Amino acid sequence: MKNNHLFRGFIGTYTKGESKGIYSFQLDTQGKTISNIEVVAELENPTYLTITEDQQFLYSVVKEGESGGVAAFSLSEDAAQLRELNRTLESGASPCHVITGPNQSVLATNYHKGTVTYYKSNEDGSITAPLSFAKHEGSGPDPRQEKAHTHYSGYTPDGKYIVVAELGIDQIITYRLENGQLVEVTRLATKPGSGPRHLTFHPREPYAYVMTEFSSELIVLKYNQNDGSFEQKQVISALPDSFNENNQGSAIHITSDGKFVYVANRGHDSIAVFEVNQETYQLSLIEHVSTEGNWPRDFMLDPSENFLIVANQNSSNLVLYSREQTNGKLSLLQKDVTVPDPVCVKFLNHSVK
């Protein structure tokens, strides 16, 4: 029998300190608490995770010695354990992002190498060797943009294209898969020095929202489904006007009803909440909420979207908020959940047994 109020989540971490690898936790939406923090897989620097749509498999970024790549895991029936299936490694730095897509595809994005790599998953969930990769060249005006630094790749909602956020060269790059190869389709230049980091699509309309790392802005883009191109419609700051200290934008997520966008600010240490205009799909700021910790690397809405969990990397804590679905506002529930060096949070989309 399932407890409809219990959801399992997984946490990717840096293992440079006390962390052992991938952790799991339980969210009780009735008791409004996070508990049962446990190590479920020991591996080096599983900083980013993704779970397949059928909830059967989990893929993780992994480092091993002087190599890096992607590790594949199967989820046990109660999702309490991970069993490693295999890992595929290349020499050099490990990726910073991994995501699954149509036709059993897996995409890994490498910040240090400036690349996107395309893999496929096998029927048993294991991952193939790399099938194709795209490497970016160039630089930007910020000292941290000395070369290409690819930070995100993912599919457009129609599955026709792959969109890449290129932080090092201020580009949004679109690819298509042609005979198993990544073929560039189009590019959009963002403001020099902005550093586009992460991207999310509106659940129904042809719009995308980009969070920039260096300028701490959100960019609203209109997506052309015919040719994979984007047109910039709005740029809005994720910071209060009065804040002028160091900040680096990080994660961005949109609600499934398309009404609210949330982003994380590292430095200001806040979640910025934006409302989506349902006619223009542009954004207006609602509030900033403290993340009750240091350096919010990522956050996630739970499957009910009544809650939001933040991972503060440098203060090693998870923070739980309740979310008001009508106005998008957040209220603090719990801030003392210790997880060493957390980077990303992912949920199974169903309740646990």
C-alpha positions as CSV (number, residue, x, y, z in Angstrom):
1,M,0.0,0.0,0.0
2,K,1.3,3.4,-0.9
3,N,1.5,6.4,1.4
4,N,0.2,9.1,-0.9
5,H,1.9,11.8,1.2
6,L,5.4,10.3,1.1
7,F,7.8,11.2,-1.8
8,R,11.4,10.1,-2.3
9,G,14.0,12.4,-3.6
10,F,17.7,12.1,-4.5
11,I,20.6,14.5,-3.9
12,G,23.7,14.8,-6.0
13,T,26.7,16.1,-4.2
14,Y,30.4,17.0,-4.4
15,T,32.5,14.4,-2.6
16,K,35.5,16.7,-1.9
17,G,34.4,16.9,1.8
18,E,32.3,14.5,3.9
19,S,29.9,13.4,1.2
20,K,30.0,9.7,0.1
21,G,28.0,10.2,-3.1
22,I,24.3,10.1,-3.9
23,Y,21.9,10.5,-1.0
24,S,18.1,9.9,-0.8
25,F,15.6,11.5,1.5
26,Q,11.9,11.3,2.2
27,L,9.4,14.2,2.0
28,D,6.3,13.9,4.1
29,T,3.8,16.3,2.6
30,Q,1.4,15.6,5.5
31,G,3.9,16.2,8.2
32,K,5.7,18.9,6.1
33,T,9.1,17.5,6.9
34,I,12.2,16.1,5.2
35,S,13.7,13.0,6.9
36,N,15.6,9.7,6.3
37,I,18.8,11.1,4.7
38,E,20.7,8.1,3.5
39,V,23.6,7.3,1.2
40,V,22.3,5.1,-1.7
41,A,25.3,5.1,-4.0
42,E,29.0,5.7,-3.3
43,L,30.8,7.4,-6.2
44,E,32.9,10.5,-6.8
45,N,31.3,13.9,-7.5
46,P,27.8,12.8,-8.6
47,T,27.0,16.5,-8.9
48,Y,24.0,16.2,-11.2
49,L,21.3,13.5,-11.5
50,T,18.4,12.8,-13.8
51,I,15.6,10.2,-13.6
52,T,14.0,8.6,-16.6
53,E,10.4,9.3,-17.4
54,D,9.3,5.7,-16.6
55,Q,11.0,6.2,-13.2
56,Q,13.0,3.0,-13.7
57,F,16.5,4.4,-14.0
58,L,18.7,7.2,-12.7
59,Y,21.7,8.6,-14.4
60,S,24.5,10.5,-12.7
61,V,27.5,12.6,-13.5
62,V,30.6,10.7,-12.2
63,K,34.3,11.4,-11.7
64,E,36.8,8.5,-11.6
65,G,40.4,9.4,-11.2
66,E,41.4,11.6,-14.1
67,S,38.3,10.6,-16.1
68,G,34.7,11.7,-16.0
69,G,31.4,10.6,-17.6
70,V,27.9,9.2,-16.7
71,A,26.9,6.3,-14.4
72,A,23.7,4.4,-14.9
73,F,21.6,3.0,-12.0
74,S,18.4,1.0,-11.7
75,L,15.9,1.9,-9.0
76,S,14.7,-0.9,-6.7
77,E,10.9,-1.5,-6.6
78,D,10.5,0.7,-3.5
79,A,13.1,3.2,-4.9
80,A,15.0,2.9,-1.7
81,Q,18.2,1.6,-3.3
82,L,20.3,2.3,-6.4
83,R,22.1,-0.5,-8.3
84,E,24.8,0.6,-10.6
85,L,24.5,-0.9,-14.1
86,N,27.5,0.6,-15.8
87,R,29.4,3.8,-16.4
88,T,31.0,5.3,-19.5
89,L,34.1,7.4,-19.0
90,E,36.3,9.7,-21.1
91,S,39.6,11.2,-20.1
92,G,39.4,14.7,-18.5
93,A,36.9,16.6,-16.4
94,S,33.5,15.1,-15.7
95,P,30.3,16.7,-17.0
96,C,28.2,19.2,-15.0
97,H,24.8,18.2,-16.3
98,V,23.0,15.1,-17.6
99,I,19.5,14.6,-18.9
100,T,17.4,12.0,-20.8
101,G,15.3,12.5,-23.9
102,P,13.3,10.8,-26.6
103,N,14.3,7.5,-28.1
104,Q,16.4,6.5,-25.0
105,S,18.8,9.3,-25.6
106,V,21.1,10.7,-22.9
107,L,22.8,14.1,-23.1
108,A,25.8,15.1,-21.0
109,T,27.1,18.7,-20.8
110,N,30.7,19.4,-19.9
111,Y,31.5,22.9,-18.5
112,H,35.3,22.3,-18.5
113,K,35.5,20.9,-22.0
114,G,32.8,23.1,-23.6
115,T,31.0,20.1,-25.1
116,V,27.7,18.3,-25.4
117,T,27.8,14.5,-25.7
118,Y,25.1,12.2,-27.0
119,Y,24.6,8.7,-25.7
120,K,21.8,6.2,-25.8
121,S,20.5,3.9,-23.0
122,N,20.1,0.2,-23.6
123,E,16.9,-1.7,-22.8
124,D,18.3,-2.7,-19.4
125,G,19.1,0.9,-18.6
126,S,22.8,0.7,-19.1
127,I,24.4,3.5,-21.1
128,T,26.3,3.2,-24.4
129,A,29.7,4.7,-25.2
130,P,29.5,8.3,-26.6
131,L,27.8,8.3,-30.1
132,S,28.4,12.0,-31.0
133,F,29.6,15.2,-29.4
134,A,29.7,18.9,-30.2
135,K,32.5,21.1,-29.1
136,H,32.2,24.9,-28.8
137,E,34.9,27.5,-29.3
138,G,35.3,31.2,-28.3
139,S,35.3,33.4,-25.3
140,G,33.5,36.3,-23.6
141,P,34.2,39.6,-21.8
142,D,34.0,38.2,-18.3
143,P,37.3,36.8,-16.9
144,R,35.5,33.5,-16.3
145,Q,34.7,33.3,-20.0
146,E,38.2,32.6,-21.1
147,K,36.8,29.7,-23.2
148,A,33.6,27.9,-23.9
149,H,31.9,26.6,-20.8
150,T,28.8,24.6,-21.8
151,H,26.4,24.3,-18.8
152,Y,23.1,22.9,-20.0
153,S,21.6,20.9,-22.8
154,G,18.0,19.5,-23.2
155,Y,15.3,18.8,-25.7
156,T,12.7,21.2,-27.0
157,P,9.2,20.1,-25.9
158,D,8.4,18.8,-29.4
159,G,11.5,16.7,-29.3
160,K,12.8,18.1,-32.6
161,Y,15.8,19.9,-31.3
162,I,18.4,20.0,-28.6
163,V,19.0,23.4,-26.9
164,V,22.3,24.3,-25.3
165,A,23.1,27.1,-22.8
166,E,26.7,28.1,-23.5
167,L,27.9,30.1,-20.5
168,G,31.4,30.8,-21.7
169,I,30.5,32.4,-25.0
170,D,27.0,33.9,-24.3
171,Q,25.1,31.7,-26.8
172,I,22.0,29.7,-26.9
173,I,22.8,27.0,-29.5
174,T,20.3,24.7,-31.2
175,Y,21.1,21.2,-32.6
176,R,19.2,18.4,-34.2
177,L,20.1,14.8,-34.3
178,E,20.8,13.6,-37.9
179,N,21.8,9.9,-38.3
180,G,22.8,9.8,-34.7
181,Q,25.0,12.9,-35.0
182,L,24.6,16.4,-33.4
183,V,24.2,18.9,-36.2
184,E,24.1,22.6,-35.4
185,V,20.9,24.4,-36.5
186,T,21.0,28.0,-35.2
187,R,22.5,30.3,-32.6
188,L,21.2,33.2,-30.5
189,A,23.7,35.6,-28.9
190,T,22.8,36.8,-25.4
191,K,24.1,40.0,-23.8
192,P,28.0,39.9,-23.7
193,G,29.1,38.7,-20.2
194,S,25.7,37.5,-19.2
195,G,26.7,33.8,-19.0
196,P,23.5,31.8,-19.8
197,R,23.5,28.8,-17.4
198,H,20.2,27.0,-17.3
199,L,17.0,26.9,-19.4
200,T,13.4,25.7,-18.9
201,F,10.5,25.7,-21.3
202,H,6.9,26.8,-20.7
203,P,4.8,23.6,-20.4
204,R,2.3,24.5,-23.2
205,E,3.4,27.7,-25.1
206,P,6.5,28.2,-27.3
207,Y,8.5,30.1,-24.8
208,A,11.7,29.4,-22.9
209,Y,13.2,31.0,-19.8
210,V,17.0,31.3,-19.3
211,M,18.8,32.0,-16.1
212,T,22.2,33.8,-16.5
213,E,25.0,33.2,-14.1
214,F,27.1,36.4,-14.4
215,S,24.4,39.0,-15.0
216,S,21.9,37.3,-12.7
217,E,19.1,37.9,-15.2
218,L,16.2,35.9,-16.7
219,I,15.8,36.0,-20.4
220,V,12.4,35.2,-21.9
221,L,12.7,33.6,-25.4
222,K,10.1,32.8,-28.0
223,Y,10.8,29.4,-29.6
224,N,10.2,28.9,-33.3
225,Q,9.1,25.3,-33.7
226,N,9.7,25.4,-37.5
227,D,13.4,26.1,-37.5
228,G,14.5,25.7,-33.9
229,S,15.4,29.4,-33.5
230,F,14.8,31.7,-30.6
231,E,13.9,35.4,-30.3
232,Q,14.6,37.4,-27.2
233,K,11.4,39.0,-25.7
234,Q,12.4,40.2,-22.2
235,V,15.4,40.5,-19.9
236,I,14.7,41.0,-16.1
237,S,17.0,41.0,-13.1
238,A,16.8,38.3,-10.5
239,L,18.2,40.6,-7.8
240,P,16.9,43.5,-5.8
241,D,18.0,46.9,-7.2
242,S,19.8,47.6,-3.9
243,F,22.1,44.5,-4.0
244,N,25.5,45.1,-5.7
245,E,27.7,42.4,-4.1
246,N,28.9,39.2,-5.8
247,N,26.1,37.0,-7.1
248,Q,25.9,34.1,-9.5
249,G,22.6,32.9,-10.8
250,S,22.1,29.1,-10.7
251,A,18.9,27.0,-11.3
252,I,15.6,27.8,-12.9
253,H,12.3,25.9,-12.8
254,I,8.7,26.6,-13.9
255,T,5.5,25.3,-12.5
256,S,3.5,22.7,-14.5
257,D,0.7,25.2,-14.9
258,G,3.1,27.7,-16.5
259,K,2.2,30.5,-14.0
260,F,5.3,30.9,-11.9
261,V,9.1,30.8,-12.5
262,Y,11.6,30.3,-9.7
263,V,15.3,31.0,-9.8
264,A,18.2,30.7,-7.3
265,N,20.7,33.4,-6.5
266,R,24.1,32.4,-5.1
267,G,25.6,35.3,-3.1
268,H,22.3,37.0,-2.5
269,D,21.3,33.5,-1.3
270,S,17.7,33.8,-2.3
271,I,15.0,32.3,-4.4
272,A,13.4,34.9,-6.7
273,V,9.7,34.2,-7.5
274,F,8.3,35.5,-10.8
275,E,4.8,35.5,-12.2
276,V,4.2,34.6,-15.9
277,N,1.9,36.9,-17.7
278,Q,-0.6,34.5,-19.3
279,E,-0.9,36.7,-22.5
280,T,2.6,37.8,-23.2
281,Y,4.5,35.1,-21.2
282,Q,6.8,37.7,-19.8
283,L,7.8,37.9,-16.2
284,S,7.2,40.2,-13.2
285,L,8.9,39.8,-9.8
286,I,6.8,38.7,-6.8
287,E,9.3,38.2,-4.0
288,H,12.8,37.2,-2.9
289,V,13.0,34.6,-0.1
290,S,16.1,33.8,1.9
291,T,17.5,30.3,1.3
292,E,18.5,30.1,5.0
293,G,22.0,29.0,3.9
294,N,25.0,29.7,1.7
295,W,25.2,29.2,-2.1
296,P,21.9,27.7,-3.3
297,R,23.2,25.5,-6.1
298,D,19.9,24.0,-7.1
299,F,16.3,23.5,-5.9
300,M,13.3,21.5,-6.9
301,L,9.5,21.5,-6.7
302,D,8.0,18.3,-5.3
303,P,5.6,16.3,-7.4
304,S,2.5,18.0,-5.8
305,E,4.2,21.4,-6.3
306,N,3.0,22.4,-2.9
307,F,6.6,22.3,-1.7
308,L,10.0,23.5,-2.8
309,I,13.4,22.2,-1.6
310,V,16.6,24.2,-1.9
311,A,20.1,22.6,-1.8
312,N,22.6,25.1,-0.2
313,Q,26.0,23.8,-1.3
314,N,28.4,25.7,1.0
315,S,26.3,25.5,4.1
316,S,25.5,21.8,3.5
317,N,21.8,22.0,4.2
318,L,18.5,21.4,2.5
319,V,15.7,23.9,3.1
320,L,12.0,23.1,2.8
321,Y,9.3,25.6,1.9
322,S,5.6,25.3,1.4
323,R,4.3,26.9,-1.8
324,E,1.1,28.8,-2.3
325,Q,-0.2,27.7,-5.7
326,T,-2.4,30.7,-6.3
327,N,0.2,33.4,-5.8
328,G,3.5,31.4,-6.0
329,K,4.8,32.6,-2.6
330,L,7.0,30.5,-0.4
331,S,6.9,30.0,3.4
332,L,9.8,28.4,5.4
333,L,9.1,25.1,7.0
334,Q,12.4,23.5,7.7
335,K,16.1,24.5,7.4
336,D,18.2,22.2,9.5
337,V,18.4,19.2,7.1
338,T,22.1,18.3,6.9
339,V,23.5,16.9,3.6
340,P,27.2,17.4,2.8
341,D,27.9,19.6,-0.2
342,P,24.6,19.2,-2.0
343,V,24.3,20.3,-5.6
344,C,21.0,19.1,-7.1
345,V,17.7,17.6,-6.0
346,K,15.5,15.2,-8.0
347,F,12.2,13.6,-7.1
348,L,10.5,10.4,-8.2
349,N,7.1,11.5,-9.6
350,H,5.0,9.1,-7.5
351,S,4.5,8.4,-3.8
352,V,6.5,5.6,-2.2
353,K,5.3,2.5,-0.5
